[in-house]
Amino acid sequence: MFKIVWAAQIISAAFLIILILMHSPKGDGIASIGGMSQVFASQKSAEKGLNKITYIFASIFLISTFILGYIIKP
């Protein structure tokens, strides 16, 4: 069980790094001064799918972290 959870954590961490780097930057930058940041506020379907996959891998990572923290006691 320990090795399976450890592998799930390593794999989910690697995928999280890749998925987060694939996201488009959401910073408003100088457009926030004039209120123009809301012009391009809609998400595309690819971005929504990428967000869902990121949430799934983040939850797998968090759950495996808690399980490993419970299994490994000092």
PEURQUI-V205247 format. One record per run of one state. SS is the DSSP state (a for helix, b for strand, c for the rest). FROM is the first residue (numbers start at 1). TO is the last residue. Records with the same first field share a line. If there is no record, write none. Layout:
SS->FROM-TO / FROM-TO
//
This chain:
c->1-1 / 23-30 / 35-35 / 39-44 / 72-74
a->2-22 / 31-34 / 36-38 / 45-71
//
